[in-house]
Every structure is written in structure tokens, then in C-alpha cells.
Amino acid sequence: MSAWLFVGSVFMIFFAYFGYPLSLKLMRPRHASVRKMSILPSVTFIIAAYNEEKRIRQKLEDTLALDYPGEKFQVIVASDGSTDGTADIVGEFEGRGVDFIQMAGRSGKEKAQKAALGHARGDIVIFSDVATALDPHGVRVIVANFADPSVGCVSSEDRLLTRDGKPCGEGVYVRYEMWVRRVESEVHSVVGLSGSFFAARKEVCRDFSGEMQSDFRMLLSAVEMGYRGVSDPKVLGYYKDIADPDKELERKVRTVVRGLTVFFESRRFLNPFRFGLFAYQLLGHKLCRWLVPFFLVIVFGANLVLALSSFFFCLLFVCQAVFYGIAAAEYVRKVPFAHSVLRIPGYFVTVNIAIALAWKLYWSGHRIVMWTSSER
């Protein structure tokens, strides 16, 4: 029994991270590459902000400097009950065409975005966080994807910056995640969008929820309407490392809890007779990935039992112990290892601890609507 549990759990872990994307690679692509074209539809650029007086001025200056015709470019800032100087700073830009919405009290990022949508005039709606920087031609590039009638929403790719704003290696895991999204785009649709910078057709936003994670739910709305979501490697969103590494686990837990909330509210998308390949993608990319912490515990326990009677399994158990030991050492040091390979265990363990904690919060009835931007 221990051997079967070990083998089965190892298989599920492998499938979640490698088997799923490789299975997509083996499929005959349903869609060819996105048929992009230089188009200039009207665009509404929405920025949700909460107490962003330190960063909102630069964000607005950069946004207004983006290469897109001013008469077709509407910028809306929705302040989620900010109590600092955010409103005063945004007010300085109203004469330059920036629309400002002040929520009466704090109610959450999605409700602020929904309020902004009520004033949106553009055919394409772009959502961007204050902390995310865009390339000068970012809007033109992301909009070009909507020349393809099958595309309902478009995700950017993430790029990390050092503290002084210079590009840096974004880490093995982020590069892996971006690769998975490219594979999904080639075959059918991505299963997730980068919440810091993504775009959607306005009609896809009609059923916008003010209670649930906007990027994930927006994608599901697009799929339900017969569209697909794609990731464009030429559309980049730059953001800095989180200033306080101790907050990284908290951020991951919050993200997964919000994702689980959308997933279980949208279980109908797991019906392959209605949603075809996307149902498989949702199961493989989301649910299987979120089940990995449980499989890891089974692998560790089963391996311990098997190690008592087998040199081979004893060796595997030592490898596991070394892997987790490296992760623990990095946590104790509070400083990432210099070599990227040595950082993999720490990041992998952090991600899966966050997922396990998120499950606990979700099943205890905890839901996350409020949000505070991470200090970067």
C-alpha cells in the first residue's frame, strides 16, 4: 500500500507541473498563433488604488505617456476608500483627462474596478496595478491581439525588477509559469491572467463580479461567451521584488484563497461536454496544482515507511530531506541563495505551504475581498 501511495502521489505531482503542459504540447493545436493586427479601438485604462500616494503620481505620468491616441484613450482611477493623499494627487490629473472615482469606504479592489467599469467608454478595457510598469508601446501591443475574433482577454507576462529598477532574472518558477501560459495559448486558452496587467473586450466585463478575483473570473467569463484568453510574450508588466520577504507567503496565501473561491463558484467549467478542452485545462492547471501539498505529505510519509526496508527508498528519502533542508536553511537565513538552483527548494516549499494554508482558510469559511498592495 505504501508503494502504491508513493508512486501514485509522485505521478500526480509530476503531472501537475510537467505532465499537464506536456500533454498539451502533444495535442494538435486547435488554434494557430493569434492573428494580430495593428488596430486602434477605443481603450479604457483602469487603475484601482488604495493609499498609493507614494506611487500614484509616477503611475499616472507613465500611463499618460503611453503611445496611444489620446482621443481613444480613457484613464480611470478608482480609489478604494484611500485615507492618505491619493485623492489629492489624482485630482491634479483630472485636467489632463484622468477620470477619478472615490469610493465612499473601503470595499475591495474588485468593487473599485466594477465602479470604474460603470464609467468606461472604451471597447477594450485594460486593468493595471499601480506598482506595475509598462513598456511605452504596451497598450498598442496588447490591443493588437483583439484583431483575432477568437480572443476575449489578453494577459501580460511578468518581469521582476531589482530595487533600483533594473531588469533581473525573474526566477525559475515565474519563467516556468509563463512557458505554461504560452503552451496553453497555442493549444486553446490560458487558465489564468496576470492580475497586474491584463485586457478584455468590454462585453466580457458585463458580468463583472465585485466579490471575486477579477483576473481569474474575467477569463472564465470570456470562455463562457465562446472566447479564449491568450498570453502575449511581447506584452510585459514590470514590477519590483516585494520589499519585505516575510510578506511573500501572506501574499501567496491571499492569492490562492481568492482563486479557490472563484474555482468552486465556477465548477460548471469542469464539464467537458460543455467546455471541452478548457475543462481539462482547468482541472490540470488549477485543481491538480492546488492538490500538490497533499501529495507531497503522502510522498514523504510513504517514503519514510518504505525507507525502513529498502536501500533505494532510503536514498530517495535522503534526497527529500536534503531538498527540504535547503528550503529550511534559506528560510532561516532570510536571504535567498546566490545560485538560482538553490533557490528552487525554498520557493517550491513556500508556494505549497501557502496553498495548504489557503485550503485551511477556505474550508473554514474565510473569504478575502479586501486587499492591500504589497510594499515593493
Residue pairs with C-beta under 8 A, 6 or more apart in sequence:
2 302
2 305
2 306
3 302
3 306
5 298
5 301
5 302
6 298
6 299
6 302
6 303
6 306
6 313
9 295
9 296
9 298
9 299
9 302
10 295
10 299
11 19
12 288
12 291
12 292
12 295
13 292
13 295
13 296
13 299
15 284
15 288
16 284
16 288
16 289
16 291
16 292
16 295
17 176
17 289
17 292
19 284
20 180
20 284
20 285
20 288
21 179
21 180
21 183
21 184
23 284
24 183
24 184
24 186
24 187
24 281
25 183
27 187
27 277
29 186
29 187
30 187
30 188
30 277
31 150
31 186
31 187
31 188
31 228
33 186
34 145
34 148
34 151
34 185
34 230
34 232
35 147
35 148
36 144
36 145
36 147
36 148
37 144
37 147
38 140
38 144
38 147
39 143
39 144
39 146
39 147
40 68
40 69
40 72
40 140
40 143
41 72
41 122
41 123
41 124
41 143
41 146
42 72
42 73
42 74
42 121
42 122
42 123
42 124
43 68
43 72
43 73
43 74
43 122
43 123
43 124
43 125
43 126
43 139
43 143
44 74
44 75
44 76
44 116
44 120
44 121
44 122
44 124
44 125
44 126
44 202
45 63
45 73
45 74
45 75
45 76
45 122
45 126
45 128
45 139
46 76
46 78
46 113
46 116
46 117
46 120
46 125
46 126
46 127
46 128
47 56
47 59
47 60
47 63
47 75
47 76
47 77
47 78
47 128
47 129
47 130
48 78
48 80
48 109
48 112
48 113
48 116
48 127
48 129
49 56
49 77
49 78
49 79
49 80
49 82
49 86
49 90
49 112
49 130
50 79
50 80
50 81
50 82
50 86
50 106
50 109
50 112
50 371
50 372
50 373
51 82
51 83
51 84
51 86
51 372
52 59
52 82
52 84
52 86
52 130
52 373
53 82
53 84
53 85
53 86
53 89
55 130
55 131
56 77
56 86
56 89
56 90
56 130
57 89
57 92
59 130
60 75
60 77
60 89
60 90
60 93
60 98
62 133
62 134
63 75
63 128
63 134
64 75
64 93
64 96
64 97
64 98
65 136
66 73
66 134
66 136
66 137
66 138
66 139
67 136
67 137
67 139
67 140
68 139
68 140
68 143
70 97
72 122
73 122
73 139
74 97
74 99
74 120
74 121
74 122
75 97
75 98
75 99
76 98
76 99
76 100
76 101
76 116
76 119
76 120
77 90
77 93
77 98
77 99
77 100
77 101
77 116
78 101
78 103
78 112
78 113
78 115
78 116
79 86
79 87
79 90
79 100
79 101
79 102
79 103
79 112
80 103
80 106
80 107
80 108
80 109
80 111
80 112
81 103
81 104
81 105
81 106
81 107
82 102
87 100
87 102
90 98
90 100
91 100
93 100
94 100
99 119
101 112
101 115
101 116
101 119
103 111
103 112
103 115
106 370
107 210
107 369
107 370
108 210
108 211
108 369
108 370
108 371
109 214
109 371
110 208
110 209
110 210
110 211
110 212
110 213
110 214
110 369
111 210
111 211
111 369
113 127
113 208
113 210
113 214
114 208
114 209
114 210
117 125
117 205
117 208
120 202
120 205
122 202
123 201
123 202
124 143
124 146
124 199
124 200
124 201
124 202
125 199
125 200
125 201
125 202
125 205
126 139
126 142
126 197
126 198
126 199
127 195
127 197
127 198
127 199
127 200
127 214
127 215
128 134
128 196
128 197
128 237
129 195
129 196
129 197
129 239
129 373
130 373
131 196
131 239
131 240
131 373
131 374
131 376
132 196
132 197
132 237
132 238
132 239
133 161
133 237
133 238
133 239
134 197
134 236
134 237
134 238
135 141
135 236
138 156
138 197
138 235
138 236
141 232
141 234
141 235
142 154
142 156
142 199
142 232
142 235
143 199
145 151
145 154
145 199
145 230
145 232
145 235
146 154
146 199
146 201
150 227
150 228
151 227
151 228
151 229
151 230
152 200
152 201
152 204
152 221
152 222
152 223
152 225
152 226
152 227
152 228
152 229
153 193
153 198
153 199
153 200
153 201
153 204
153 218
153 219
153 222
153 227
153 229
153 230
154 198
154 199
154 200
154 229
154 230
154 231
154 232
154 235
155 181
155 190
155 192
155 193
155 194
155 197
155 198
155 215
155 229
155 230
155 231
155 232
155 235
156 194
156 196
156 197
156 198
156 231
156 232
156 235
156 236
156 237
157 178
157 181
157 194
157 231
157 232
157 233
157 235
157 236
157 237
158 170
158 174
158 177
158 178
158 194
158 196
158 236
158 237
158 239
159 167
159 170
159 236
159 237
159 238
159 239
160 167
160 168
160 169
160 170
160 171
160 174
160 238
160 239
160 240
160 241
161 167
161 168
161 238
161 239
161 240
161 241
162 168
162 240
162 241
163 240
163 241
163 243
165 240
167 238
169 340
171 340
171 343
171 347
172 340
172 341
172 343
172 344
172 347
173 344
173 347
173 348
173 351
178 231
178 233
180 285
181 190
181 192
181 231
182 231
182 233
184 190
184 191
184 231
184 281
184 285
185 230
185 231
187 277
188 228
188 277
188 278
188 281
189 219
189 223
189 228
189 229
189 230
189 278
189 281
190 219
190 228
190 229
190 230
190 231
191 219
191 278
191 281
191 282
191 285
191 286
192 215
192 216
192 219
192 285
192 286
193 215
193 216
193 218
193 219
193 229
193 231
194 215
194 237
195 213
195 214
195 215
196 237
196 239
197 235
197 237
198 215
198 218
200 218
200 222
201 222
201 227
203 225
204 218
204 221
204 222
204 225
204 227
205 218
205 221
206 221
207 221
208 214
208 217
208 218
208 221
209 217
211 369
212 258
212 261
212 262
212 265
213 255
213 258
213 259
213 261
213 262
216 258
216 259
216 262
216 263
217 262
217 266
219 229
220 262
220 266
220 269
222 228
222 229
223 229
223 269
223 275
223 278
224 269
239 376
240 376
241 376
242 248
242 251
242 374
242 375
242 376
243 374
243 375
243 376
244 375
245 334
245 336
247 374
247 375
248 350
249 350
249 353
249 354
249 357
251 374
252 350
252 351
252 354
252 355
252 358
253 354
253 357
253 358
253 361
254 368
254 371
255 354
256 290
256 354
256 355
256 358
256 359
257 358
257 361
257 362
257 366
257 367
257 368
258 368
259 286
259 290
259 358
260 290
260 358
260 359
260 362
261 362
261 367
261 368
263 282
263 286
263 287
264 362
268 274
269 275
269 278
269 279
269 282
270 279
270 282
270 283
271 279
272 279
272 280
275 282
289 355
290 355
290 358
290 359
292 352
292 355
293 352
293 353
293 355
293 356
293 359
294 356
296 352
299 320
300 320
303 313
303 316
303 317
303 320
304 317
306 313
306 317
307 313
307 314
307 316
307 317
308 314
323 345
324 345
324 349
326 337
326 342
326 345
326 346
327 345
327 346
327 348
327 349
327 350
330 336
330 337
330 342
330 343
330 345
330 346
331 346
336 343
336 346
337 343
337 346
